[in-house]
């Protein structure tokens, strides 16, 4: 064969190969190359593709359920899943169209497919879609609830409204929630399994009023609602994709791939390129999700919904002590012939009746139906309806959560221990303590996780001073109507004085308590048990019992002052006392100065420590 013919044959084979490869990457009727379409932001969002946002499941889908994919390699190959989707959805009356309406919409936009009548054969989907409201989407942030491990940092969900009018219509709305399926929240393995992703996570859509009851009434949580700027088309993308996610399993991780993270993924489906998932995330705390959506121009406003406990406290704040006691008596036995009631003005009578009615409802919120309580409640309501209507007391909204300081913190500290100077570096992964700038955070609530202190002492040694795994404190203040129990739990490693010698000590400590509030002053008292292990007791864990009393005072411009004293008594007759004074002053939203002094005593000895630190907060 002549040389030029050999070259011609080679050229023909090469061109044929390119044509064949192009044919594989396109359909017979469309000219758009699927190899490029498979990299489209919305297609990857529809697959919940991890492009480096978290360190697990990189370059594959977060979805762990095989039935979500039409290709056997769909979880790790977006092009393979796209080709399989094209083949499955293209035929008329394809049952896969009924499973994946958002995918079909995506292909119709880019491949010219018709949307008219595309889902006429999908009766179940059509019925569901007709019920789902789509006039407005609202981001909902229930505040932190320390009595539930899964809700300590708050929660986020979406609300779908039938109207963009006032908030009263929200009782007919739907809630979109992502959560873990948990059957052992009280188990010791709960936190471990949550951190390890051992729980399945699913999206759900439920009537919004059930979430109002769950969060605001049963759990006494304030709620913040943020209407989103999604237009009609973006809302349609969101809702159609929610249908695709029914009964679809994800792995649920408390730290990052949680309720808030999944909502960010939904926003990327509705509005690709919003930048919500462009940066690596080691954690995703709900308030950070609120801030991220605000920064992405997805939020159009905010609305505060107080919990029933907050509403009840607001009513009681405008009543005298005798009137509050009268309301308590009426909630137990509606007797309107008492002189103390009949002597009140009409306005005051209505206020006392309102307080009694709301108190009875609050006390029965999480109990089995009680016939006597139901009868008393109806009697109070009927009597209340006989009075002229007037505007009820509304709680003053606190600062919204997004205006608070960042959820992570670093600090630089200079101090002296019995006159010997030292320097100290501190890092805290989350979240807030009693003396941090209070704006935007739940008053009296402290959640610290993974706090680390490294100290450089007078002997030029760098040593671990503190490794706080968890430190949770709840000052749930009591009044005439609401009487919760305060509590705290903390554990980790700390360097403390044991019989006069500083030892690295592993510990866990917890206890119940009581707290009150008079204006800006919050006194409290705890009893506690402690178990610790250190070098002096290598063979066993030493238990101890103790008590703590203290008080917080919140002053102007974020100033917080605190004083506390504690004593612990241990098994081998070890006695340990500690007193502490602390003052903290914010100098900006994310900066604060803190001055503290601590005196430790054991037997007839003791030492005093003074510290001044600059603290910087960031997300």
C-alpha positions as a printed NumPy array, in Angstrom:
array([[  0.   ,   0.   ,   0.   ],
       [  1.271,   3.428,  -0.883],
       [  2.433,   5.533,   2.082],
       [ -0.119,   8.223,   1.396],
       [ -2.897,   5.608,   1.541],
       [ -1.668,   4.374,   4.927],
       [ -1.822,   7.93 ,   6.248],
       [ -5.328,   8.328,   4.833],
       [ -6.51 ,   5.143,   6.556],
       [ -5.021,   6.303,   9.88 ],
       [ -6.721,   9.677,   9.524],
       [-10.045,   7.966,   8.776],
       [ -9.73 ,   5.74 ,  11.868],
       [ -8.851,   8.713,  14.049],
       [-11.826,  10.761,  12.814],
       [-14.139,   7.771,  13.299],
       [-12.948,   7.442,  16.893],
       [-13.739,  11.077,  17.64 ],
       [-17.186,  10.737,  16.057],
       [-17.913,   7.582,  18.047],
       [-16.816,   9.217,  21.317],
       [-18.952,  12.265,  20.609],
       [-21.923,  10.035,  19.864],
       [-21.551,   8.383,  23.251],
       [-21.552,  11.773,  24.973],
       [-24.647,  13.072,  23.146],
       [-28.124,  11.865,  22.32 ],
       [-29.234,  11.153,  18.773],
       [-31.574,  14.135,  18.751],
       [-29.653,  16.76 ,  20.765],
       [-26.396,  18.489,  20.015],
       [-25.509,  19.6  ,  23.586],
       [-22.454,  17.64 ,  24.796],
       [-23.419,  15.82 ,  27.969],
       [-19.801,  15.694,  29.101],
       [-20.014,  19.444,  29.731],
       [-23.574,  19.33 ,  31.045],
       [-22.512,  16.812,  33.682],
       [-20.361,  19.531,  35.253],
       [-23.208,  22.045,  35.426],
       [-23.692,  23.548,  38.908],
       [-27.366,  22.625,  39.074],
       [-26.802,  19.038,  37.906],
       [-24.194,  18.514,  40.592],
       [-26.556,  20.13 ,  43.12 ],
       [-29.354,  17.756,  42.088],
       [-26.993,  14.863,  42.797],
       [-25.824,  16.431,  46.1  ],
       [-22.265,  16.245,  44.85 ],
       [-19.408,  16.988,  47.235],
       [-16.87 ,  19.133,  45.397],
       [-14.677,  19.566,  48.47 ],
       [-17.039,  21.2  ,  50.967],
       [-16.529,  18.467,  53.577],
       [-13.788,  15.884,  53.937],
       [-16.049,  12.835,  53.488],
       [-17.467,  11.591,  50.154],
       [-15.269,  13.907,  48.102],
       [-16.007,  13.906,  44.362],
       [-19.129,  11.809,  44.854],
       [-22.691,  12.223,  46.04 ],
       [-23.602,  12.547,  49.709],
       [-26.622,  10.334,  49.037],
       [-25.956,   6.79 ,  50.252],
       [-29.121,   5.15 ,  48.922],
       [-28.497,   3.235,  45.682],
       [-32.058,   3.626,  44.387],
       [-31.478,   7.383,  44.071],
       [-29.18 ,   6.717,  41.113],
       [-30.156,   5.421,  37.678],
       [-26.614,   4.323,  36.85 ],
       [-24.755,   1.68 ,  38.887],
       [-21.856,   4.145,  38.958],
       [-24.033,   7.213,  39.506],
       [-22.828,   8.056,  43.001],
       [-19.241,   8.555,  41.845],
       [-19.691,   9.398,  38.143],
       [-21.884,  12.398,  37.362],
       [-21.598,  11.86 ,  33.584],
       [-22.643,   8.23 ,  33.866],
       [-25.663,   9.293,  35.947],
       [-26.546,  11.991,  33.421],
       [-26.436,   9.54 ,  30.495],
       [-28.591,   7.086,  32.407],
       [-31.031,   9.866,  33.296],
       [-31.345,  10.958,  29.669],
       [-32.089,   7.41 ,  28.559],
       [-34.622,   6.816,  31.356],
       [-36.501,  10.135,  31.179],
       [-36.703,  10.685,  27.425],
       [-39.493,   8.194,  26.559],
       [-43.01 ,   9.56 ,  26.868],
       [-44.89 ,   8.233,  29.901],
       [-41.586,   7.139,  31.431],
       [-42.152,   6.169,  35.079],
       [-38.768,   7.69 ,  35.935],
       [-40.13 ,  11.132,  35.045],
       [-42.506,  10.708,  37.993],
       [-39.544,  10.018,  40.299],
       [-37.315,  12.84 ,  39.063],
       [-39.315,  15.92 ,  37.981],
       [-36.451,  18.314,  38.77 ],
       [-34.029,  16.254,  36.684],
       [-36.509,  16.321,  33.806],
       [-36.837,  20.104,  34.127],
       [-33.044,  20.375,  33.995],
       [-32.878,  18.313,  30.787],
       [-35.76 ,  20.254,  29.244],
       [-33.861,  23.498,  29.736],
       [-30.624,  22.254,  28.191],
       [-31.79 ,  19.654,  25.651],
       [-34.965,  21.349,  24.438],
       [-37.413,  18.8  ,  25.821],
       [-41.005,  19.93 ,  26.272],
       [-42.472,  20.446,  29.755],
       [-46.06 ,  20.539,  28.481],
       [-47.792,  17.364,  29.601],
       [-44.514,  15.797,  30.717],
       [-46.032,  14.582,  34.004],
       [-49.644,  13.934,  32.988],
       [-49.206,  10.236,  33.748],
       [-47.764,  10.897,  37.238],
       [-50.93 ,  10.923,  39.353],
       [-49.227,  10.584,  42.739],
       [-46.728,  13.336,  42.004],
       [-49.418,  15.635,  40.589],
       [-51.57 ,  15.154,  43.676],
       [-48.636,  15.875,  46.009],
       [-47.493,  18.89 ,  44.009],
       [-50.996,  20.419,  44.086],
       [-50.961,  20.299,  47.897],
       [-47.535,  21.896,  48.396],
       [-47.689,  25.693,  48.846],
       [-45.128,  27.674,  46.875],
       [-45.88 ,  31.386,  47.384],
       [-42.94 ,  31.914,  49.76 ],
       [-40.038,  30.039,  51.346],
       [-38.962,  30.943,  54.89 ],
       [-35.842,  29.844,  56.753],
       [-36.749,  28.999,  60.378],
       [-34.223,  28.988,  63.22 ],
       [-35.434,  27.538,  66.542],
       [-33.027,  28.781,  69.208],
       [-30.716,  26.551,  71.229],
       [-32.368,  24.033,  73.54 ],
       [-29.84 ,  22.663,  76.016],
       [-32.028,  19.824,  77.298],
       [-31.764,  18.027,  73.945],
       [-28.274,  16.954,  72.772],
       [-29.313,  17.146,  69.114],
       [-30.596,  20.735,  69.525],
       [-27.947,  22.312,  71.742],
       [-26.772,  24.627,  68.947],
       [-30.257,  25.325,  67.622],
       [-31.834,  23.959,  64.461],
       [-32.802,  25.119,  60.98 ],
       [-35.669,  24.139,  58.7  ],
       [-37.655,  25.652,  55.836],
       [-41.292,  26.723,  55.706],
       [-43.328,  26.733,  52.493],
       [-46.134,  29.321,  52.586],
       [-49.341,  29.459,  50.582],
       [-49.256,  33.253,  50.725],
       [-46.576,  35.88 ,  51.104],
       [-48.953,  37.958,  53.248],
       [-48.75 ,  38.286,  57.005],
       [-47.485,  35.577,  59.321],
       [-50.939,  34.395,  60.413],
       [-51.186,  32.16 ,  57.343],
       [-48.108,  30.203,  58.392],
       [-50.283,  27.801,  60.39 ],
       [-51.376,  26.341,  57.047],
       [-47.841,  26.107,  55.716],
       [-45.579,  23.107,  55.301],
       [-42.25 ,  22.54 ,  57.026],
       [-39.217,  21.048,  55.277],
       [-36.931,  19.365,  57.766],
       [-33.817,  17.213,  57.587],
       [-33.068,  15.121,  60.627],
       [-31.525,  11.95 ,  61.929],
       [-33.632,   8.908,  62.702],
       [-32.63 ,   8.279,  66.313],
       [-33.945,   5.596,  68.639],
       [-31.402,   5.866,  71.45 ],
       [-30.973,   9.569,  72.32 ],
       [-30.684,   8.671,  75.993],
       [-27.962,   6.104,  75.293],
       [-24.302,   6.628,  76.167],
       [-23.503,   5.841,  72.512],
       [-25.681,   8.685,  71.222],
       [-22.952,  11.316,  70.824],
       [-20.445,   8.82 ,  69.445],
       [-22.874,   7.504,  66.843],
       [-23.84 ,  11.045,  65.873],
       [-20.215,  12.051,  65.376],
       [-19.462,   8.842,  63.429],
       [-22.417,   9.196,  61.051],
       [-24.12 ,   6.024,  62.244],
       [-27.605,   7.505,  62.033],
       [-29.539,   7.756,  58.767],
       [-30.779,  11.202,  57.815],
       [-33.924,  11.933,  55.794],
       [-35.841,  14.923,  54.494],
       [-39.461,  15.238,  55.579],
       [-42.344,  17.57 ,  54.823],
       [-44.937,  18.025,  57.58 ],
       [-47.56 ,  20.642,  58.524],
       [-45.747,  23.621,  59.972],
       [-48.02 ,  23.929,  63.   ],
       [-46.654,  20.612,  64.284],
       [-43.17 ,  22.146,  64.298],
       [-44.501,  25.243,  66.073],
       [-45.925,  22.973,  68.756],
       [-42.763,  20.891,  68.981],
       [-40.254,  23.73 ,  69.232],
       [-42.071,  26.726,  70.704],
       [-44.541,  24.998,  73.011],
       [-43.082,  21.661,  74.054],
       [-39.423,  22.677,  74.129],
       [-39.844,  26.332,  75.121],
       [-37.722,  27.552,  72.253],
       [-37.878,  30.968,  70.664],
       [-38.021,  30.866,  66.875],
       [-36.641,  33.24 ,  64.255],
       [-38.123,  33.215,  60.761],
       [-36.357,  34.615,  57.682],
       [-38.343,  35.02 ,  54.423],
       [-36.1  ,  34.104,  51.487],
       [-35.702,  35.967,  48.204],
       [-36.336,  32.927,  45.975],
       [-38.495,  33.744,  42.949],
       [-41.267,  31.47 ,  41.636],
       [-38.996,  29.491,  39.322],
       [-36.424,  28.95 ,  42.064],
       [-39.166,  27.821,  44.453],
       [-40.391,  25.333,  41.836],
       [-36.897,  23.874,  41.518],
       [-36.754,  23.467,  45.288],
       [-40.142,  21.781,  45.629],
       [-39.677,  19.453,  42.674],
       [-36.36 ,  18.311,  44.105],
       [-37.962,  17.685,  47.502],
       [-40.188,  15.108,  45.802],
       [-37.036,  13.401,  44.499],
       [-35.645,  13.229,  48.048],
       [-38.569,  11.406,  49.637],
       [-37.288,   8.382,  51.589],
       [-33.76 ,   9.016,  50.301],
       [-31.082,   8.25 ,  52.869],
       [-28.067,  10.381,  53.749],
       [-25.56 ,   9.702,  56.499],
       [-26.141,  12.193,  59.323],
       [-23.109,  13.751,  61.048],
       [-23.75 ,  16.107,  63.957],
       [-20.745,  18.325,  63.281],
       [-20.997,  19.042,  59.585],
       [-23.387,  17.013,  57.392],
       [-26.404,  17.925,  59.511],
       [-29.772,  19.684,  59.259],
       [-28.237,  23.033,  58.368],
       [-25.811,  21.702,  55.792],
       [-28.552,  19.941,  53.843],
       [-30.543,  23.187,  53.629],
       [-27.56 ,  24.831,  51.981],
       [-27.613,  22.057,  49.389],
       [-31.287,  22.766,  48.7  ],
       [-30.461,  26.419,  48.145],
       [-27.851,  25.405,  45.569],
       [-30.553,  23.499,  43.689],
       [-32.844,  26.53 ,  43.749],
       [-30.13 ,  29.094,  42.994],
       [-26.914,  27.559,  41.619],
       [-23.798,  29.626,  42.061],
       [-24.934,  31.223,  45.311],
       [-21.524,  30.391,  46.824],
       [-22.938,  28.633,  49.877],
       [-20.828,  25.503,  49.384],
       [-17.672,  26.858,  47.798],
       [-15.563,  26.764,  50.978],
       [-14.443,  23.784,  53.031],
       [-16.479,  23.242,  56.195],
       [-15.169,  21.353,  59.198],
       [-18.434,  22.112,  60.989],
       [-21.829,  23.587,  60.172],
       [-23.554,  25.276,  63.116],
       [-27.156,  26.43 ,  62.48 ],
       [-26.51 ,  30.114,  63.194],
       [-23.657,  30.013,  60.664],
       [-26.162,  28.778,  58.079],
       [-28.38 ,  31.779,  58.803],
       [-25.411,  34.101,  58.328],
       [-24.342,  32.343,  55.131],
       [-27.789,  32.814,  53.589],
       [-27.842,  36.472,  54.604],
       [-24.429,  37.042,  53.023],
       [-25.637,  35.305,  49.842],
       [-28.562,  37.783,  49.582],
       [-31.079,  35.003,  50.135],
       [-32.804,  36.64 ,  53.124],
       [-35.423,  39.375,  52.818],
       [-36.287,  40.047,  56.483],
       [-36.906,  38.41 ,  59.844],
       [-39.717,  37.641,  62.29 ],
       [-39.483,  36.696,  65.98 ],
       [-41.817,  34.064,  67.438],
       [-41.438,  33.818,  71.239],
       [-41.884,  30.534,  73.054],
       [-44.808,  29.988,  75.406],
       [-42.458,  30.244,  78.376],
       [-41.25 ,  33.664,  77.221],
       [-44.811,  34.861,  76.6  ],
       [-45.855,  33.707,  80.059],
       [-42.933,  35.501,  81.696],
       [-43.83 ,  38.695,  79.818],
       [-47.394,  38.543,  81.182],
       [-46.163,  37.947,  84.72 ],
       [-43.653,  40.795,  84.541],
       [-46.503,  43.341,  84.442],
       [-48.291,  41.876,  87.447],
       [-47.701,  42.313,  91.16 ],
       [-46.669,  39.391,  93.358],
       [-50.18 ,  39.082,  94.79 ],
       [-51.692,  39.092,  91.297],
       [-49.321,  36.336,  90.167],
       [-50.279,  34.251,  93.208],
       [-53.945,  34.828,  92.422],
       [-53.379,  33.652,  88.837],
       [-51.734,  30.501,  90.176],
       [-54.747,  29.766,  92.397],
       [-57.199,  30.368,  89.557],
       [-55.266,  28.008,  87.286],
       [-55.849,  25.243,  89.846],
       [-59.437,  26.132,  90.75 ],
       [-61.326,  28.864,  88.824],
       [-63.058,  30.642,  91.738],
       [-64.023,  34.169,  90.723],
       [-65.821,  34.997,  93.99 ],
       [-62.592,  35.606,  95.878],
       [-62.388,  39.121,  97.256],
       [-58.867,  39.448,  95.936],
       [-60.226,  38.948,  92.414],
       [-63.443,  40.969,  92.553],
       [-61.626,  43.981,  94.01 ],
       [-59.361,  44.235,  90.966],
       [-60.108,  46.594,  88.091],
       [-61.602,  45.106,  84.923],
       [-58.253,  45.442,  83.148],
       [-56.42 ,  43.68 ,  85.962],
       [-59.065,  40.947,  86.19 ],
       [-58.606,  40.165,  82.52 ],
       [-54.827,  40.165,  82.925],
       [-54.986,  37.72 ,  85.846],
       [-57.395,  35.447,  83.946],
       [-55.158,  35.52 ,  80.896],
       [-52.162,  34.584,  83.039],
       [-54.082,  31.758,  84.724],
       [-55.271,  30.366,  81.382],
       [-51.827,  30.5  ,  79.764],
       [-50.197,  29.022,  82.889],
       [-52.585,  26.066,  82.875],
       [-51.953,  25.437,  79.168],
       [-48.214,  25.682,  79.712],
       [-48.272,  23.198,  82.593],
       [-50.283,  20.698,  80.538],
       [-48.309,  21.081,  77.293],
       [-46.48 ,  17.735,  77.451],
       [-48.832,  15.716,  79.636],
       [-51.611,  13.269,  78.896],
       [-55.014,  14.868,  78.589],
       [-56.402,  15.613,  82.053],
       [-60.187,  15.976,  82.267],
       [-60.059,  18.295,  85.272],
       [-57.427,  20.529,  83.711],
       [-59.383,  20.627,  80.443],
       [-62.527,  21.673,  82.311],
       [-60.675,  24.399,  84.199],
       [-59.113,  25.617,  80.98 ],
       [-62.515,  25.918,  79.301],
       [-63.964,  27.755,  82.329],
       [-61.114,  30.269,  82.259],
       [-61.458,  30.762,  78.519],
       [-65.197,  31.38 ,  78.748],
       [-64.764,  33.857,  81.569],
       [-61.931,  35.556,  79.698],
       [-64.068,  35.945,  76.568],
       [-66.61 ,  37.951,  78.559],
       [-64.145,  40.812,  79.061],
       [-63.546,  43.553,  76.492],
       [-60.757,  42.624,  74.135],
       [-57.452,  44.362,  74.611],
       [-53.946,  43.972,  73.266],
       [-51.954,  41.394,  75.199],
       [-48.438,  41.958,  76.42 ],
       [-45.876,  41.051,  73.777],
       [-42.33 ,  40.046,  74.713],
       [-39.651,  42.443,  73.555],
       [-37.683,  40.67 ,  70.787],
       [-34.056,  40.029,  71.744],
       [-31.218,  40.626,  69.334],
       [-31.447,  38.123,  66.438],
       [-28.911,  35.286,  66.463],
       [-27.061,  36.361,  63.334],
       [-25.795,  39.588,  64.952],
       [-23.873,  37.688,  67.621],
       [-20.177,  36.943,  67.713],
       [-18.558,  34.201,  65.629],
       [-18.96 ,  30.646,  66.821],
       [-15.22 ,  29.901,  67.024],
       [-12.714,  31.726,  69.22 ],
       [ -8.993,  32.284,  69.719],
       [ -7.535,  34.135,  72.687],
       [ -4.166,  35.517,  73.715],
       [ -3.665,  35.755,  77.472],
       [ -1.106,  37.217,  79.816],
       [ -1.235,  36.191,  83.438],
       [  0.533,  35.655,  86.71 ],
       [  0.382,  32.767,  89.179],
       [  1.647,  33.814,  92.608],
       [  3.671,  36.552,  90.909],
       [  5.196,  34.309,  88.214],
       [  4.203,  35.488,  84.75 ],
       [  3.046,  33.3  ,  81.88 ],
       [  1.598,  33.565,  78.387],
       [ -1.267,  31.48 ,  77.088],
       [ -2.936,  30.644,  73.78 ],
       [ -6.506,  29.399,  73.671],
       [ -8.705,  27.986,  70.915],
       [-12.379,  27.01 ,  71.143],
       [-14.247,  25.23 ,  68.376],
       [-17.661,  26.273,  69.701],
       [-19.687,  28.169,  70.767],
       [-20.384,  30.589,  73.621],
       [-19.759,  30.98 ,  77.347],
       [-21.435,  33.137,  79.984],
       [-18.923,  35.97 ,  79.64 ],
       [-18.736,  36.2  ,  75.861],
       [-20.553,  39.162,  74.252],
       [-24.201,  38.29 ,  75.   ],
       [-25.872,  39.889,  71.989],
       [-27.653,  37.306,  69.834],
       [-27.248,  34.406,  72.264],
       [-29.613,  32.77 ,  74.714],
       [-29.13 ,  34.41 ,  78.105],
       [-27.762,  32.052,  80.734],
       [-26.798,  29.338,  78.235],
       [-23.208,  28.175,  77.814],
       [-21.995,  25.612,  75.291],
       [-18.261,  25.112,  74.914],
       [-16.768,  22.26 ,  72.915],
       [-13.123,  21.394,  72.251],
       [-11.576,  24.254,  74.211],
       [ -7.76 ,  24.063,  74.306],
       [ -5.309,  26.146,  76.374],
       [ -1.532,  26.006,  75.916],
       [  0.56 ,  27.832,  78.525],
       [  4.157,  29.06 ,  78.282],
       [  5.376,  29.361,  81.869],
       [  8.32 ,  30.975,  83.707],
       [ 10.489,  27.897,  83.075],
       [ 10.126,  28.305,  79.309],
       [  7.922,  25.232,  79.088],
       [  4.957,  24.936,  76.744],
       [  2.378,  22.692,  78.357],
       [ -1.254,  21.754,  78.084],
       [ -3.271,  23.697,  80.625],
       [ -6.773,  22.718,  79.625],
       [ -8.548,  20.498,  77.098],
       [-12.263,  20.958,  77.626],
       [-14.148,  18.391,  75.58 ],
       [-17.517,  19.752,  76.616],
       [-18.767,  22.389,  79.063],
       [-22.523,  22.964,  79.027],
       [-24.292,  25.171,  81.58 ],
       [-27.944,  26.114,  81.667],
       [-29.161,  28.935,  83.891],
       [-32.897,  28.431,  83.452],
       [-34.266,  31.193,  85.659],
       [-37.301,  30.591,  87.865],
       [-40.268,  32.849,  88.51 ],
       [-43.793,  32.549,  89.833],
       [-45.066,  30.738,  86.723],
       [-42.076,  28.883,  85.229],
       [-39.867,  26.823,  87.541],
       [-37.227,  24.95 ,  85.545],
       [-34.154,  23.198,  86.915],
       [-30.741,  24.563,  85.993],
       [-27.881,  22.136,  85.38 ],
       [-24.355,  21.768,  84.075],
       [-21.976,  19.103,  82.807],
       [-18.306,  19.416,  81.92 ],
       [-15.488,  17.041,  81.175],
       [-11.989,  16.852,  79.742],
       [ -8.431,  17.358,  80.935],
       [ -7.179,  20.219,  83.098],
       [ -4.089,  21.081,  85.114],
       [ -5.231,  21.78 ,  88.677],
       [ -3.78 ,  21.858,  92.165],
       [ -4.106,  18.507,  93.953],
       [ -2.861,  18.653,  97.547],
       [ -0.673,  21.594,  96.61 ],
       [  0.821,  20.076,  93.453],
       [ -0.365,  20.882,  89.938],
       [ -1.386,  17.693,  88.151],
       [ -2.815,  16.924,  84.717],
       [ -6.235,  15.591,  85.656],
       [ -8.879,  13.826,  83.622],
       [-12.331,  14.629,  84.965],
       [-16.066,  14.658,  84.49 ],
       [-18.348,  16.854,  86.587],
       [-22.091,  17.505,  86.617],
       [-24.964,  18.602,  88.785],
       [-28.423,  20.22 ,  89.04 ],
       [-29.147,  23.66 ,  90.407],
       [-31.472,  26.622,  90.699],
       [-31.2  ,  30.126,  89.289],
       [-33.241,  33.315,  89.445],
       [-33.287,  36.718,  87.803],
       [-33.899,  40.178,  89.198],
       [-33.46 ,  42.708,  86.432],
       [-29.868,  42.248,  85.17 ],
       [-28.782,  40.181,  88.181],
       [-28.769,  36.342,  87.988],
       [-27.827,  34.418,  91.146],
       [-27.468,  30.646,  90.975],
       [-26.505,  27.586,  93.03 ],
       [-25.487,  24.062,  92.024],
       [-24.743,  20.812,  93.77 ],
       [-22.391,  18.537,  91.88 ],
       [-20.508,  15.271,  91.713],
       [-17.049,  14.936,  90.218],
       [-14.872,  12.005,  89.228],
       [-11.196,  12.57 ,  88.392],
       [ -7.973,  10.701,  87.723],
       [ -4.386,  11.972,  88.049],
       [ -0.857,  10.79 ,  88.869],
       [ -1.323,  10.845,  92.616],
       [ -4.067,   8.243,  92.212],
       [ -2.877,   6.104,  89.351],
       [ -4.815,   3.05 ,  90.476],
       [ -8.326,   4.437,  90.649],
       [-10.751,   7.244,  89.898],
       [-11.405,   9.521,  92.838],
       [-15.006,  10.683,  93.38 ],
       [-16.03 ,  13.903,  95.05 ],
       [-19.092,  15.947,  95.915],
       [-19.403,  19.692,  96.048],
       [-21.427,  22.836,  95.581],
       [-21.145,  26.091,  93.673],
       [-22.806,  29.443,  94.272],
       [-22.441,  32.503,  92.119],
       [-24.046,  35.359,  90.249],
       [-23.919,  37.081,  86.872],
       [-24.645,  40.707,  86.141],
       [-25.268,  42.023,  82.621],
       [-24.458,  45.699,  82.327],
       [-24.587,  48.263,  79.519],
       [-22.725,  47.787,  76.217],
       [-22.341,  44.042,  76.72 ],
       [-20.442,  44.257,  80.003],
       [-20.702,  41.019,  81.995],
       [-19.524,  40.619,  85.594],
       [-19.449,  37.365,  87.504],
       [-18.509,  35.974,  90.889],
       [-18.517,  32.371,  92.058],
       [-17.298,  30.162,  94.878],
       [-17.09 ,  26.376,  94.924],
       [-15.965,  23.619,  97.245],
       [-15.341,  19.934,  96.599],
       [-14.729,  17.15 ,  99.09 ],
       [-13.061,  13.966,  97.857],
       [-12.932,  10.374,  99.007],
       [ -9.535,  10.454, 100.724],
       [-10.388,  13.554, 102.749],
       [ -9.074,  15.954, 100.114],
       [-10.726,  19.401, 100.32 ],
       [-10.552,  21.906,  97.481],
       [-11.974,  25.427,  97.39 ],
       [-12.009,  28.006,  94.61 ],
       [-13.221,  31.573,  94.262],
       [-13.361,  33.493,  90.991],
       [-14.125,  37.037,  89.796],
       [-14.561,  37.777,  86.079],
       [-15.238,  40.882,  84.011],
       [-15.728,  40.876,  80.243],
       [-16.221,  43.842,  77.926],
       [-16.868,  43.639,  74.162],
       [-14.799,  46.105,  72.153],
       [-16.433,  45.109,  68.819],
       [-18.818,  42.425,  67.564],
       [-16.042,  39.858,  67.304],
       [-13.566,  41.175,  69.89 ],
       [-13.623,  41.267,  73.68 ],
       [-11.354,  41.87 ,  76.653],
       [-11.612,  39.663,  79.714],
       [-10.086,  40.136,  83.167],
       [-10.287,  37.376,  85.748],
       [ -8.801,  36.453,  89.074],
       [ -8.956,  33.068,  90.751],
       [ -7.958,  31.905,  94.219],
       [ -7.502,  28.2  ,  94.946],
       [ -7.158,  26.806,  98.461],
       [ -6.54 ,  23.374,  99.914],
       [ -6.09 ,  22.743, 103.621],
       [ -4.019,  25.702, 104.871],
       [ -2.399,  26.561, 101.541],
       [ -3.488,  28.33 ,  98.391],
       [ -2.485,  30.476,  95.449],
       [ -3.892,  33.331,  93.404],
       [ -3.939,  33.708,  89.635],
       [ -4.737,  36.809,  87.547],
       [ -5.337,  36.871,  83.781],
       [ -6.044,  39.453,  81.09 ],
       [ -7.006,  38.133,  77.658],
       [ -7.963,  39.428,  74.258],
       [-10.537,  37.203,  72.539],
       [-11.313,  37.101,  68.832],
       [-14.446,  35.356,  67.511],
       [-14.87 ,  34.09 ,  63.954],
       [-16.921,  31.614,  61.879]])
